[in-house]
Amino acid sequence: MGSNPIPSAISLPPYPCSNLQMNTKSGETIPTDLASAIGSTAGMAVMWDKLRPSCQKRYVTLVTSAKRPETRERRIQSVLRMAADYYQRHYAERHDNP
């Protein structure tokens, strides 16, 4: 899938993610390829859970609106980076410096 989108400065606890059937906080089903990317990237499920419901919905729409497989894969990688950036801005700084 490419390089790890999570900045190395972020330390996250392990997150069990064995079930690829995932839903957004607003109840929409997350596509299998995006759910697989979230589940297989270390710490990404924790970051995804921290996103606002509107962000999750927008990111799912971004992925599902892609027409070509290459575009969809690129957008999945972008979503992972955006989720990591969101976590970095809103959670990592507060929790890494007690």
N, C-alpha and C positions, 0 to 999 in steps of 0.2 A: 503494500500500500504506500510505500514511500517512507520519508523520514518521520521521526517522532515529533508531533506538533506541540508536545508539552515542554515548556522551558525546564531546563535541568535544575533550576533553583527551587522549583516547587517540590515539596515533599508531601506525599499523600499516603494515607493508610490504605491497606489492601481493601478491595471492594469485591465481594463475591458476585459474579455476574455470569451465571451459567445458563440462564434462560434468555434467549434472544428475542422473545416476544416482549417488546417494551412499548409503553405508552407515554405520551407527553403528560404533563400535569393537568392539561385540559382534556385529556382522554383520547387524543388522536393516536392511532397506531403509528409507531416509528417504522419506516421501511426496514426490511431485514438487512440490507447491506449497510445502512447507517447504524442500526443496532449492533451488528457484528463489529463494525469499526469502533463503536463506543465500548463494547465489551472486551475487545481484544487489545485496546490501548491502555496501558497501565495508568490507573487513576482517572481515566476519562469518565467513567460512570459517576464518580463522586462529583466531578466538575459539571457533568450534564445535569445531575440532580440539583445543583445550585443555581442553574439558569432560571430566570423568570419564565412563567408559562408562555408569555408572548414571544420570548426569544426562542424557546423550544419550537413553538408553532411555526415561526418564521423560518427557522433553520430546516425543519422538515419540508416546508413548502419549497424552499430553495433547492433542496435535493430532488424532490419529486417532480419539479417543473422542468428538469433537464431532459432534453430529447435524445441526446446521444450518450452512450455509455461512458465515453471519455469525459464528457462534461459532468456527468453525474459523479464520477470518481473524483474529479478535480473539486467539485463542490463539497463532497464528503470531507476531503482533506481540509478545505477551507472552514467548514463547520467545526471540525476538531480544533483547528487553530483558534477560531473565534471563541469557542467554549473555554479553551485554556487561557486565552487573553482575559476573558470575563472573570474567570476564577482568580487569576493573578491580580487583577485590579481590585476586586471586591472582597476576596477572602484570604488569599495567601499572605498578603502584607500584614493583615490584622492578627492572624494566627501564628505567623512565624516569629513575631516580635511581641512576646507577652508582656 
